């Protein structure tokens, strides 16, 4: 019996020694892990590692709290041995009450599932037959708990002590990692704040010194591209019932500018009405890209943040930050964008103040054709800063969303087709094309066929079926230009089509239903045509639903400098020329000219000027305007007369009644051209100052090798 007891004691001592060796081995493994593990994922891999010999467990979970007031987070390994995190909420924590209890908890799997049935479907608690939860605390601070799934432990007091020590070391390891992560997060926060501060300093320096809106948006986009890779940016401002959106995009190391005009603010109204940021996803942007009456977004843009520009409590505009990837904006991005928007709002106020002071500054001799253009491009090629034209655009914005017939009135060349195009693009029919027809260009015999179409064999030469303009414009807009020239015998058919929304092809008795919005234009007095019995009064009143009168160019003279700059820039680019400036005196003459042909005549005149230009200064043939029967005198600066500096030879004494011709040399010509800024003809030109005819001076300049353009290039 004694031998049996001694044998049992020897076996127990042997097991204790084995457990001690395994425990000591795990202690060494712990020491190494403390030096190499820096996150919770690493701890989970370590605790579920088969190299730990002392603990015989199938898997280990961790329940950790970030702070005393937070809900715990569950960390577990999935079937692929990847660490997963489950965040408890106020509602879900009640379903797993065991996680909140800060005391030792042990039960079999059946009891666990009966007590907490929701755990049976949770991947962290799959196939549990033995559950053990031990609180993790250090220095009286509760860190969370460790869960042992299917744990097997020796049933002796020594192993229990070792197990408690094992868990205390786990607590120390987790505390070390939490402290490390807190310090790392704090360091990252300090670094981010420092970087953001430097970004804001750079943004301030970038935008605050700009004098135009174009310079502002261009310099800001270039900065955002360099620091954040942002390729698109726009500024939106409300003006006279519509929105002007000035956009810039960075492509191939160059900035491209675009101006857009819209009235539909449905998707960004929260930013506009509540001064709150609005985030747009790819679906929102795709909707707006299909609607010309919405804010403009390039095709590559997938997400955007529209933020109000607030200066002294007042919204001065809205800025749209755009991304070409479908990525959500982080809180750090939002805070930074708010700070950038505040600085842009300040810069916008400075630009407005600067531009308000420009009229009080002396006019420069030369004007840059690129300055001050972007903010006046209202819609496509409609360029204006005049009040009369702004009223026209207000009418366009009002009637565009309706389906009412619009009658556009105005002299030839005022841009009636541009207004019609703007109405169509802002309408609900903008997804279809606008069909155009010039009534003055169609022969009377073919007018009905062009308008309503014809069947094959309907008349001689009708070898195939033809679809008329009405059918082509189905679901869209039909623009009938020069409606006053429509043949009188066809006017009843047009009236019937407008009233019944039905047409009849030539050679076919069947009626065809059409859904067409009609916009017509004319440069004649239709009411007088009605009185002269050349236009039906019933058709006139049917067309005169919403008349829009476009002012002639002479009534919007303040728009002429903008139009001259625009046409010069576009035509010079088309002809491969680099024209950068125009003489202020020439621009004044052009602004005072009445332009009976309106914008069309002005465009043709600028094109002729671009053709004549050989340098970088627009060569305007102002003598054509001054000698025109429509010319108007323009006050110009007094240019001091140029005294000749020398003579080629001594003139013979003049006989009574003779006209003494001035004798000048090359230096005299150069001095006169410098004083007159290269202007040869006219009362203030070099020829007049030298007492020569324009042709005589030009001939001598050619012989002397002098070019007047060399004296007109300074800006």
JOPENOR-V872502 format. One record per residue. PHI is phi in radians with two decimals (* if undefined). OMEGA is omega in degrees with one decimal (none if undefined). Layout:
phi=(PHI	PHI)
omega=(OMEGA	OMEGA)
This chain:
phi=(*	-1.11	-1.14	-1.13	-1.10	-1.10	-1.18	-1.12	-1.08	-1.12	-1.13	-1.11	-1.09	-1.13	-1.15	-1.09	-1.11	-1.14	-1.09	-1.13	-1.13	-1.12	-1.11	-1.10	-1.12	-1.18	-1.09	-1.13	-1.11	-1.05	-1.05	-1.18	-1.14	-1.02	-1.50	-2.03	-1.63	-2.18	-2.58	-1.14	-1.05	-1.14	-1.10	-1.10	-1.10	-1.17	-1.22	-1.70	-1.48	-1.24	-1.28	-1.33	-1.60	-1.23	-1.68	-1.79	-2.46	-1.32	-2.78	-2.25	-1.99	-2.16	-2.01	-2.19	-2.00	-1.24	-2.65	-1.14	-1.67	-1.53	-1.36	-1.29	-1.96	-1.69	-1.99	-2.64	-1.74	-1.44	-1.12	-1.63	1.09	-1.76	-1.25	-2.07	-2.16	-2.09	-1.65	-1.31	-2.01	-1.05	-1.47	-1.29	-1.17	-1.21	-1.33	-2.16	-1.09	-1.09	-1.22	-1.58	-1.47	-1.65	-2.49	-1.09	-2.48	-2.48	-2.78	-1.45	-1.09	-1.10	-1.14	-1.05	-1.22	-1.22	-1.32	-2.23	-1.05	-1.20	-1.30	-1.13	-1.68	-1.45	-1.09	-1.34	-2.19	-1.43	0.99	-1.64	-2.05	-2.66	-2.12	-2.44	-2.10	-2.18	-1.10	-1.97	-2.41	-2.62	0.94	1.10	-1.82	-1.41	-1.60	2.58	-2.70	-2.04	-1.94	-1.84	-1.72	1.07	-1.57	-2.14	-2.27	-1.09	-1.64	-2.59	-1.15	-1.17	-1.14	-1.14	-1.11	-1.11	-1.14	-1.11	-1.09	-1.03	-1.21	-1.11	-1.19	-1.11	-1.04	-1.10	-1.12	-1.18	-1.06	-1.06	-1.20	-1.08	-1.08	-1.12	-1.17	-1.09	-1.12	-1.15	-1.10	-1.12	-1.11	-1.10	-1.10	-1.10	-1.12	-1.10	-1.10	-1.14	-1.14	-1.11	-1.07	-1.17	-1.07	-1.16	-1.08	-1.17	-1.09	-1.02	-1.15	-1.30	-1.67	-1.27	-1.69	-1.45	-1.86	-2.34	-1.12	-1.12	-1.12	-1.08	-1.19	-1.19	-1.18	-1.17	-1.11	-1.06	-1.16	-1.15	-1.18	-1.15	-1.64	-2.21	1.24	-1.35	-1.86	-2.42	-2.72	-2.62	-2.12	-2.01	-2.35	-1.53	-2.59	0.95	1.49	-2.32	-1.93	-1.82	-2.01	-1.77	-2.04	-2.44	-2.30	-1.81	-2.31	0.91	1.10	-2.27	-1.73	-1.89	-1.90	-2.64	-2.05	-2.29	-2.15	-2.60	-2.22	-1.44	-1.92	-0.99	-1.41	-2.10	-1.15	-1.13	-1.20	-1.38	-1.54	-1.93	0.93	-2.11	-1.10	-2.12	-1.81	-2.01	-1.65	-1.09	-1.19	-1.04	-1.17	-1.10	-1.08	-1.25	-1.15	-1.51	-2.11	-1.22	-1.70	-1.99	-0.95	-1.54	-2.36	-1.04	-1.11	-1.42	-1.33	-1.97	-2.41	-2.64	-2.21	-1.71	-2.24	-1.21	-1.74	-1.93	-2.20	0.94	1.40	-2.07	-1.30	-1.72	2.82	-2.46	-2.02	-2.01	-1.59	-2.14	-2.20	-1.63	-2.17	-1.49	-2.24	-1.25	-1.43	-1.40	-1.06	-1.14	-1.12	-1.08	-1.13	-1.16	-1.09	-1.07	-1.16	-1.14	-1.06	-1.10	-1.28	-1.15	-1.06	-1.10	-1.14	-1.10	-1.11	-1.12	-1.12	-1.08	-1.12	-1.12	-1.20	-1.17	-1.59	-1.08	-1.03	-1.46	-1.57	-1.10	-1.25	-1.35	-1.21	-2.27	-2.11	-1.27	-1.33	-1.64	-1.37	1.15	-1.69	-0.96	-1.27	-1.84	-1.47	-1.37	-2.71	0.90	-1.74	-1.46	-2.09	-2.83	-2.35	-1.48	-1.20	-1.13	-1.32	-1.10	-1.17	-1.07	-1.18	-1.11	-1.12	-1.05	-1.10	-1.22	-1.57	-1.05	-1.32	-1.53	-1.85	-1.19	-1.23	-2.07	-1.90	-1.72	-1.96	2.92	-1.15	-1.11	1.55	-1.49	1.73	-1.14	-1.18	-1.10	-1.14	-1.08	-1.12	-1.13	-1.05	-1.14	-1.18	-1.60	-1.57	-1.27	-1.72	-1.16	-1.28	-1.79	-1.42	-1.58	-1.57	-1.98	-2.64	-1.65	-1.16	-1.39	-1.71	-1.78	-1.03	-1.00	-1.23	-1.86	-1.08	-1.11	-1.12	-1.11	-1.43	-1.93	1.53	-2.60	-1.64	-1.08	1.42	-1.13	-2.75	-1.06	1.70	-1.45	-1.48	-2.63	-1.24	-2.25	-1.56	-1.37	-1.14	-1.08	-1.20	-1.10	-1.63	-0.97	1.22	-2.25	-2.14	-1.95	-1.84	-1.83	-1.54	0.91	-1.10	-1.14	-1.65	-1.21	-0.97	-1.10	-1.28	-1.66	-1.10	-1.10	-1.19	-1.15	-1.07	-1.13	-1.10	-1.25	-1.39	-1.73	0.99	-2.42	-2.26	-2.41	-1.15	-1.14	1.55	-2.41	-1.51	-1.33	-1.53	-2.09	-1.35	-2.35	-2.09	-2.31	-1.69	-1.76	-2.20	-2.12	-2.52	-2.75	-1.94	-1.97	-1.45	-1.13	-1.12	-1.17	-1.09	-1.14	-1.13	-1.50	1.10	-1.80	-2.56	-1.18	-1.20	-1.17	-1.21	-1.04	-1.22	-1.26	-1.47	-1.50	-1.32	-2.39	-1.37	-2.17	-1.67	-1.57	-1.22	-1.19	-1.11	-1.17	-1.63	-2.35	-1.06	-1.17	-1.50	-1.07	-1.01	-1.13	-1.16	-1.07	-1.07	-1.10	-1.11	-1.08	-1.11	-1.19	-1.23	-1.10	-1.12	-1.17	-1.58	1.29	-1.88	-2.00	-1.90	-1.96	-2.62	-2.40	-1.16	-1.06	-1.14	-1.11	-1.14	-1.15	-1.10	-1.15	-1.21	-1.49	-1.27	-1.31	0.87	-1.05	-1.55	1.06	-1.10	-1.10	-1.13	-1.08	-1.09	-1.13	-1.16	-1.13	-1.08	-1.11	-1.15	-1.12	-1.08	-1.34	-1.42	-1.99	-1.91	-1.75	-1.95	-1.05	-1.60	-1.57	-1.35	-1.13	-1.06	-1.14	-1.31	-1.24	-1.64	-1.26	-1.11	-1.68	-1.17	-2.22	-1.14	-2.14	-1.17	-2.17	-1.19	-1.36	-1.70	-1.08	-1.10	-1.80	-1.45	-1.07	-1.74	-3.04	-2.28	-1.31	-2.67	-1.51	-1.29	-1.28	-1.01	-1.38	-1.41	-1.06	1.63	-1.34	-1.77	-1.40	-1.45	-1.15	-1.87	-2.21	-2.06	-1.07	-1.09	-1.10	-1.10	-1.11	-1.11	-1.15	-1.13	-1.12	-1.15	-1.71	1.01	1.45	-1.38	-1.63	-1.66	1.60	-1.10	-1.88	-1.51	-1.13	-1.08	-1.15	-1.21	-1.59	1.30	-2.08	-1.27	-1.03	-1.16	-1.13	-1.12	-1.07	-1.11	-1.19	-1.07	-1.13	-1.19	-1.45	1.29	-1.86	-2.02	-1.10	-1.13	-1.16	-1.91	-2.12	-1.66	-1.34	-2.08)
omega=(178.5	179.3	179.0	178.9	178.3	-179.8	179.1	179.9	-179.8	-180.0	179.9	178.1	179.1	179.2	178.9	178.9	179.6	179.2	179.4	179.3	178.8	-179.7	179.1	177.6	178.7	176.9	177.4	178.1	176.9	-177.7	178.8	-178.1	179.6	-177.7	-171.6	-175.5	-176.8	179.9	-176.8	178.5	177.1	177.4	-179.8	177.0	-178.5	-177.1	179.0	-178.8	179.7	179.0	175.0	-170.6	-173.9	-177.1	175.9	-174.7	-178.6	176.6	-175.2	173.6	175.9	172.8	-173.1	177.0	178.1	175.6	-173.2	-174.7	-173.8	173.5	-178.2	173.7	179.3	176.5	-179.7	177.1	177.8	-177.2	178.8	179.6	176.4	-178.0	178.2	-179.8	177.3	-178.0	176.9	174.8	-179.4	-179.4	-176.5	-179.2	178.2	179.3	-179.8	-173.3	-177.3	-178.1	-177.4	-176.9	-175.0	174.6	-178.6	-175.8	179.9	178.5	176.1	-175.2	-178.4	178.8	179.3	-178.0	177.7	-178.9	-178.4	-174.3	-178.7	-178.7	-175.8	179.5	-179.7	-176.9	-179.9	-175.0	179.5	174.6	178.5	171.5	177.5	-176.7	178.9	178.2	-178.3	177.7	175.2	-178.8	174.5	-177.5	178.7	176.4	-177.5	-178.7	-175.6	-178.7	175.0	-179.5	176.6	179.6	178.9	-178.6	174.1	-177.1	173.6	-176.9	176.2	-174.5	-178.4	178.5	178.6	177.9	179.9	179.9	176.8	177.9	178.4	-179.8	176.4	178.2	175.6	177.4	179.6	179.4	-178.6	177.5	178.2	-178.4	178.9	177.6	179.4	-179.8	177.8	179.0	179.8	178.2	179.5	178.7	178.8	179.6	178.8	179.7	179.6	179.3	178.4	-179.9	179.4	178.0	179.2	177.4	-178.5	175.3	-179.7	178.2	179.2	179.8	-177.6	-169.8	-169.5	-176.2	-177.6	-176.0	177.5	179.8	179.0	177.7	-179.4	-176.1	178.8	-179.2	178.9	179.4	179.1	178.3	-178.8	177.1	-179.2	-175.1	-174.2	-178.7	-179.6	-173.9	-176.1	-177.6	176.3	176.6	-176.0	178.1	177.4	-178.6	174.5	175.3	176.5	-178.3	171.5	179.9	179.0	-173.9	175.3	176.0	-176.8	-177.4	177.5	177.6	176.6	179.8	178.8	-175.6	177.2	176.9	-175.9	-176.6	-178.5	177.3	-178.2	-177.7	-173.2	-173.6	179.1	-173.4	179.0	176.7	-175.5	-174.6	-174.5	-179.1	179.3	177.4	176.9	179.9	-178.0	177.3	-175.2	-179.5	178.3	-176.4	179.3	177.3	-177.4	178.0	179.4	-177.3	-177.8	-178.1	177.9	174.8	-176.2	173.8	177.1	-175.0	-176.8	-176.9	-179.1	178.2	-179.8	175.2	179.1	-172.8	179.3	173.4	-172.9	176.0	-178.5	175.6	-178.8	178.2	179.5	-179.5	-178.3	-178.8	-178.5	174.0	-173.6	176.3	179.7	177.8	179.4	-179.4	-179.4	176.9	-179.9	178.5	178.4	176.7	-177.3	-179.4	179.1	178.9	177.9	179.9	178.3	-179.7	179.3	-180.0	176.4	177.7	176.9	179.3	177.8	177.8	179.2	179.0	179.2	178.6	-180.0	-178.0	177.9	-178.4	-176.7	-179.7	-179.6	-179.4	178.4	-179.6	179.6	-180.0	-177.6	-176.2	177.8	-176.5	-179.0	-172.4	174.1	-176.6	-168.9	-174.2	-178.7	176.1	-170.7	-178.0	-176.8	-177.7	177.1	-175.9	-175.8	167.9	-176.9	-178.9	-177.2	179.9	176.4	177.3	176.3	-178.8	174.2	177.7	177.5	-179.6	-178.8	-171.5	-172.3	-175.4	176.5	175.7	-176.7	176.0	-178.1	176.2	-178.8	-177.5	178.1	179.3	178.9	176.1	-178.1	178.0	-178.0	179.5	177.1	177.8	177.9	178.8	178.5	178.0	-179.3	-176.6	178.3	-176.6	177.3	179.5	-171.7	-179.1	177.1	179.6	173.2	-179.9	-176.4	176.6	177.4	-174.8	-178.8	-175.3	-176.5	175.8	-176.0	-177.7	-178.1	-172.7	-177.5	178.7	179.6	-174.1	-173.8	-178.3	178.0	177.0	177.3	179.2	-178.5	177.4	-178.2	-179.2	178.7	-174.2	178.4	178.7	179.6	176.4	-177.4	-176.3	179.2	180.0	177.6	-177.3	-179.5	-176.5	-178.1	-176.1	175.6	-180.0	179.3	-179.4	-178.7	-177.1	179.6	-179.8	178.1	179.0	-175.7	-176.5	179.2	-176.7	176.8	179.8	176.3	179.2	-179.7	179.2	179.7	-176.4	-173.5	-174.8	178.9	176.8	178.5	178.9	175.5	179.7	179.2	-176.0	-177.5	177.3	-179.9	179.1	178.7	176.1	-171.5	172.4	-173.9	170.4	-178.4	-179.6	177.1	175.8	179.2	178.0	-176.1	-179.4	176.0	177.4	177.6	179.5	179.8	179.7	177.1	178.1	-175.8	-179.0	179.7	176.8	179.1	-178.0	176.4	-179.9	-173.3	179.3	-179.3	-178.7	174.5	-178.7	178.5	-177.7	174.3	-175.6	-179.3	178.1	177.3	-175.0	-179.9	177.2	-174.8	177.6	178.6	-179.7	179.2	179.0	-178.1	-178.8	179.6	-178.2	-178.0	-177.6	177.9	177.9	-179.9	-178.5	178.5	179.6	178.2	179.3	-173.2	-173.4	175.9	178.9	-178.5	-179.9	178.8	-179.9	177.8	178.1	-179.9	-179.2	-178.8	-178.0	-174.6	178.0	179.2	176.9	175.0	-171.7	179.8	178.8	178.9	179.6	179.3	179.0	177.7	178.4	176.9	178.6	179.1	178.5	-178.2	-174.4	176.8	178.8	179.4	178.2	-176.5	-179.6	-175.3	176.5	-174.7	179.7	178.0	179.6	-177.3	179.8	179.9	176.4	179.2	-172.9	178.1	-179.6	-177.9	176.2	179.6	179.2	176.1	178.6	-177.4	179.3	-178.2	178.4	176.6	-177.1	-179.6	-178.9	177.7	175.2	-178.7	-176.8	174.7	177.9	-177.2	175.2	179.5	179.5	178.2	173.6	-178.1	178.9	-179.8	177.7	-175.6	175.8	-175.7	-179.4	178.6	-178.8	-179.0	-179.6	179.9	179.6	177.4	-178.8	-177.4	178.6	175.9	179.4	-176.1	-174.2	176.1	-177.3	179.9	-179.2	-177.3	-179.4	179.2	-179.0	179.9	179.3	-179.0	170.1	-179.9	-178.4	178.6	-179.7	179.3	178.5	-179.7	178.3	179.0	178.6	-179.2	-179.1	-178.3	178.0	-177.3	-179.3	-179.6	-177.1	-179.3	-172.5	-178.1	-179.3	none)
